[in-house]
Amino acid sequence: MSNVDIIAAHYAASDRGDLAGMLAPIGPRTTWTEAAGFPYAGTYTGPDEVKEKVFGAIAGDWDGYGFALDELADAGDTVIGIGTYQGTHRKTDRSFTARVAHVWKFDGGEVVSFEQIVDSVPVVNAAEDR
């Protein structure tokens, strides 16, 4: 399976709501970085931390949170997913959409890092108490 196929399978699992499938390409040393300014900002290592600190936190805070993939760019050992996040915050009942890019880095056919680049402002605004 090519690097781009591995990431395409991750996004297909996301579309199905299949968390195990989403976590499948993440190894014990894979670093996962959520952008500064994003509600879940930080760098997490391995599938357990990503499951808890990212996907678990999102599931607890948002209804209908999802990622719509517009483009998947294959640059060999780098794969870039470009798309849009959307969701409705459970506490504030405010919705958002935000553009995002995911940069996946591979070494020897394994994911070594993921970096999120996102317009965090709409997400933060939807989550803030006013």
Contacts in CASP RR format, 6 or more apart in sequence:
PFRMAT RR
TARGET T0000
AUTHOR 0000-0000-0000
METHOD contacts of the structure
MODEL  1
MSNVDIIAAHYAASDRGDLAGMLAPIGPRTTWTEAAGFPYAGTYTGPDEV
KEKVFGAIAGDWDGYGFALDELADAGDTVIGIGTYQGTHRKTDRSFTARV
AHVWKFDGGEVVSFEQIVDSVPVVNAAEDR
1 9 0 8 1.000
2 74 0 8 1.000
3 74 0 8 1.000
3 76 0 8 1.000
3 77 0 8 1.000
3 79 0 8 1.000
3 104 0 8 1.000
3 106 0 8 1.000
3 109 0 8 1.000
4 72 0 8 1.000
4 74 0 8 1.000
4 76 0 8 1.000
4 79 0 8 1.000
6 25 0 8 1.000
6 79 0 8 1.000
6 106 0 8 1.000
6 109 0 8 1.000
6 111 0 8 1.000
7 25 0 8 1.000
7 72 0 8 1.000
7 79 0 8 1.000
7 81 0 8 1.000
7 104 0 8 1.000
8 72 0 8 1.000
9 21 0 8 1.000
9 24 0 8 1.000
9 25 0 8 1.000
10 21 0 8 1.000
10 22 0 8 1.000
10 24 0 8 1.000
10 25 0 8 1.000
11 67 0 8 1.000
11 69 0 8 1.000
11 72 0 8 1.000
11 81 0 8 1.000
13 19 0 8 1.000
13 20 0 8 1.000
13 21 0 8 1.000
13 22 0 8 1.000
13 24 0 8 1.000
14 22 0 8 1.000
14 66 0 8 1.000
14 67 0 8 1.000
19 51 0 8 1.000
19 55 0 8 1.000
22 55 0 8 1.000
23 47 0 8 1.000
23 50 0 8 1.000
23 51 0 8 1.000
23 55 0 8 1.000
25 111 0 8 1.000
26 32 0 8 1.000
26 46 0 8 1.000
26 47 0 8 1.000
26 50 0 8 1.000
26 111 0 8 1.000
26 114 0 8 1.000
27 46 0 8 1.000
27 47 0 8 1.000
27 110 0 8 1.000
27 111 0 8 1.000
28 45 0 8 1.000
28 46 0 8 1.000
28 47 0 8 1.000
29 45 0 8 1.000
29 46 0 8 1.000
29 112 0 8 1.000
30 45 0 8 1.000
30 46 0 8 1.000
30 47 0 8 1.000
30 50 0 8 1.000
30 110 0 8 1.000
30 111 0 8 1.000
30 112 0 8 1.000
30 113 0 8 1.000
30 114 0 8 1.000
31 43 0 8 1.000
31 44 0 8 1.000
31 45 0 8 1.000
31 46 0 8 1.000
31 112 0 8 1.000
31 113 0 8 1.000
31 114 0 8 1.000
32 43 0 8 1.000
32 44 0 8 1.000
32 45 0 8 1.000
32 46 0 8 1.000
32 49 0 8 1.000
32 50 0 8 1.000
32 54 0 8 1.000
32 113 0 8 1.000
32 114 0 8 1.000
33 42 0 8 1.000
33 43 0 8 1.000
33 44 0 8 1.000
33 113 0 8 1.000
33 114 0 8 1.000
33 115 0 8 1.000
33 116 0 8 1.000
34 40 0 8 1.000
34 41 0 8 1.000
34 42 0 8 1.000
34 43 0 8 1.000
34 44 0 8 1.000
34 54 0 8 1.000
34 116 0 8 1.000
35 41 0 8 1.000
35 115 0 8 1.000
35 116 0 8 1.000
35 117 0 8 1.000
35 118 0 8 1.000
35 120 0 8 1.000
36 42 0 8 1.000
36 120 0 8 1.000
37 120 0 8 1.000
37 124 0 8 1.000
38 116 0 8 1.000
38 118 0 8 1.000
38 120 0 8 1.000
38 123 0 8 1.000
38 124 0 8 1.000
39 57 0 8 1.000
39 61 0 8 1.000
39 120 0 8 1.000
39 123 0 8 1.000
39 124 0 8 1.000
39 127 0 8 1.000
40 53 0 8 1.000
40 54 0 8 1.000
40 57 0 8 1.000
40 58 0 8 1.000
42 53 0 8 1.000
44 50 0 8 1.000
44 53 0 8 1.000
44 54 0 8 1.000
58 65 0 8 1.000
59 65 0 8 1.000
60 90 0 8 1.000
61 89 0 8 1.000
61 90 0 8 1.000
61 91 0 8 1.000
61 127 0 8 1.000
62 87 0 8 1.000
62 88 0 8 1.000
62 89 0 8 1.000
62 90 0 8 1.000
63 87 0 8 1.000
63 88 0 8 1.000
63 89 0 8 1.000
63 90 0 8 1.000
64 86 0 8 1.000
64 87 0 8 1.000
64 88 0 8 1.000
65 85 0 8 1.000
65 86 0 8 1.000
65 87 0 8 1.000
66 85 0 8 1.000
66 86 0 8 1.000
66 87 0 8 1.000
67 83 0 8 1.000
67 84 0 8 1.000
67 85 0 8 1.000
67 100 0 8 1.000
68 83 0 8 1.000
68 84 0 8 1.000
68 86 0 8 1.000
69 81 0 8 1.000
69 82 0 8 1.000
69 83 0 8 1.000
70 82 0 8 1.000
70 83 0 8 1.000
70 84 0 8 1.000
71 80 0 8 1.000
71 81 0 8 1.000
71 82 0 8 1.000
71 83 0 8 1.000
72 79 0 8 1.000
72 80 0 8 1.000
72 81 0 8 1.000
72 82 0 8 1.000
73 79 0 8 1.000
73 80 0 8 1.000
73 81 0 8 1.000
73 82 0 8 1.000
76 106 0 8 1.000
77 105 0 8 1.000
77 106 0 8 1.000
77 107 0 8 1.000
77 108 0 8 1.000
78 103 0 8 1.000
78 104 0 8 1.000
78 105 0 8 1.000
78 106 0 8 1.000
79 103 0 8 1.000
79 104 0 8 1.000
79 106 0 8 1.000
80 101 0 8 1.000
80 102 0 8 1.000
80 103 0 8 1.000
80 104 0 8 1.000
81 101 0 8 1.000
81 102 0 8 1.000
81 103 0 8 1.000
81 104 0 8 1.000
82 99 0 8 1.000
82 100 0 8 1.000
82 101 0 8 1.000
82 102 0 8 1.000
83 99 0 8 1.000
83 100 0 8 1.000
83 101 0 8 1.000
84 97 0 8 1.000
84 98 0 8 1.000
84 99 0 8 1.000
84 100 0 8 1.000
85 96 0 8 1.000
85 97 0 8 1.000
85 98 0 8 1.000
85 100 0 8 1.000
85 118 0 8 1.000
85 123 0 8 1.000
86 95 0 8 1.000
86 96 0 8 1.000
86 97 0 8 1.000
86 98 0 8 1.000
87 95 0 8 1.000
87 96 0 8 1.000
87 97 0 8 1.000
87 126 0 8 1.000
88 94 0 8 1.000
88 95 0 8 1.000
88 126 0 8 1.000
89 95 0 8 1.000
89 96 0 8 1.000
89 126 0 8 1.000
89 127 0 8 1.000
91 127 0 8 1.000
91 129 0 8 1.000
92 126 0 8 1.000
92 127 0 8 1.000
92 128 0 8 1.000
92 129 0 8 1.000
92 130 0 8 1.000
94 125 0 8 1.000
94 126 0 8 1.000
94 127 0 8 1.000
95 126 0 8 1.000
96 122 0 8 1.000
96 123 0 8 1.000
96 125 0 8 1.000
96 126 0 8 1.000
97 122 0 8 1.000
98 118 0 8 1.000
98 119 0 8 1.000
98 120 0 8 1.000
98 121 0 8 1.000
98 122 0 8 1.000
98 123 0 8 1.000
99 118 0 8 1.000
99 119 0 8 1.000
100 116 0 8 1.000
100 117 0 8 1.000
100 118 0 8 1.000
100 119 0 8 1.000
101 116 0 8 1.000
101 117 0 8 1.000
101 118 0 8 1.000
102 114 0 8 1.000
102 115 0 8 1.000
102 116 0 8 1.000
102 117 0 8 1.000
103 113 0 8 1.000
103 114 0 8 1.000
103 115 0 8 1.000
103 117 0 8 1.000
104 111 0 8 1.000
104 113 0 8 1.000
104 114 0 8 1.000
105 111 0 8 1.000
105 112 0 8 1.000
105 113 0 8 1.000
105 114 0 8 1.000
105 115 0 8 1.000
106 112 0 8 1.000
END
